[in-house]
Amino acid sequence: MSDDQHPLIEQRLAKIEALRDSGTDPYPVRFAPSSTAAEIHAEFGELEPEVDTGTRVSVAGRVMMLRNIGKLVFAVLQDASGRIQLFVDQGLLGDDFDRFADLDLGDWVGASGEVMTTRRGELSVRVEEFLLLAKAIRPLPEKWHGLSDLETRHRQRYLDLIVNEEARRIMEARSLVVRTLRSELEGRGFLEVETPMLQLQPGGALARPFRTHHNTLGLDMYLRIAPELYLKRLVVGGVERVFEINRNFRNEGMSPRHNPEFTMLEVYQAFADYFDMIDLTEALVAATAVGATGGTKVSYQGVDLDLTPPYRRVTYLGAIEEATGTEFATTMATGEAAARAAALGIEVEDGWPIGKIVEEVFEETTEADLLQPTVVMDFPKEISPLARTHRDDPALTERFELIVMGRELANAFSELNDPAEQRRRFEAQAAARAAGDDEAHPIDEDYIRALEYGLPPTGGMGLGVDRLVMLLTDQASIREVILFPHLKPES
């Protein structure tokens, strides 16, 4: 039996027609509650049983429980803040009592009356009048305290939010994380901006873009994979501290930690380097942990984590040696690097440079075992086309990733601000693109032109908001922290 064939749907449609025939609108235009469930509990939660407060309130929400015991009906009303009981007495409500008793689970109701407690001490609103605000045609799941089918929960998030308190908790935690990031940055003098999502040329990351077509301009365009190059243009323009909490789109695989559409925080600070970005990243992660959980010690999938700064720091090549016992160096021949990778069971392709080889080794042998927050520093130049050359080693860059529970949480650089060097990096990426790497970075001539006007020493950082929320809410799948994750169409 499909949802559309549920026998209760026909019954509820008949109720709607009966309401309209009696002159009652089952979907009225407005109701003004005076109080939320949480506010009533906060003010009157310590009352003794059988107390009449003399305080009259109006509440509104969805009916989540109905119990009819003859001349009394008890209902549980759920609003955005929580739940409150409605105490409905036939003697008080009169002719409207039967209309209330005929409500269904899921209906939206507004009710007014006195705050009181029952003989059992249940805080309630004694209903003096009520209004049906929206008739629910489809019944809630029989086990209204939760859904078990993951696909239904993700596909019908509205239903998930109705019946699963955990889904609402995650949504609220996500909002708090974003609000905390914004507040922390604004408190440090950063300006929030918006940059284009629809771009003539994708850039700012090594990723495959989504392509679309602008009919009026007659141009192929791309959904952005990152806002980086636009934000650094703003630093060129004199915006010395800038950030964007942005939606990015990457036409890549889906997994428990990847969604094609995701949220990033990107931050750029003039006169700073990647050490400053480490400090900023640690401060932001710690602040959001405190905001979302009350402290910097959290548990994720059974592992106790300490997000209290400072975090352990290790170089990229040093982390590989720690994990494998095998030393790699940017000065060794590519053949030797490939042989050492092969000895570790890592397949590499002919022609790969040192940077690409060690990246493959790092991802296959090292990254997953970095559970506690770890700042991995000094990435090879070949895999960091927008990062500044390391001040002590020209084969490396001043780039770090913050890794927690074996996954990248943040990525940051001392930004490359030499336009000639940037052009050489772009050209190397363009060659890789021509050789078949569709994630390689194209040459952005306008960005190089912007650099020729002068980008001051700058530190930049990108933080994965979805992954941060996953970490702080102990969720193994990114679908749990995105309200409407991408799914295949229903069959």
Beta strands, then each sheet from edge to edge (+ up, - down):
strand 1: 52-68
strand 2: 72-79
strand 3: 82-89
strand 4: 108-117
strand 5: 123-134
strand 6: 191-192
strand 7: 198-199
strand 8: 211-214
strand 9: 219-223
strand 10: 241-249
strand 11: 261-270
strand 12: 297-300
strand 13: 303-306
strand 14: 312-315
strand 15: 374-377
strand 16: 399-404
strand 17: 407-414
strand 18: 458-464
sheet 1: 1+ 2- 3+ 5+ 4- 1+
sheet 2: 6+ 10+ 11- 18+ 17- 16+ 15- 14-
sheet 3: 7+ 9- 8+
sheet 4: 12+ 13-
end
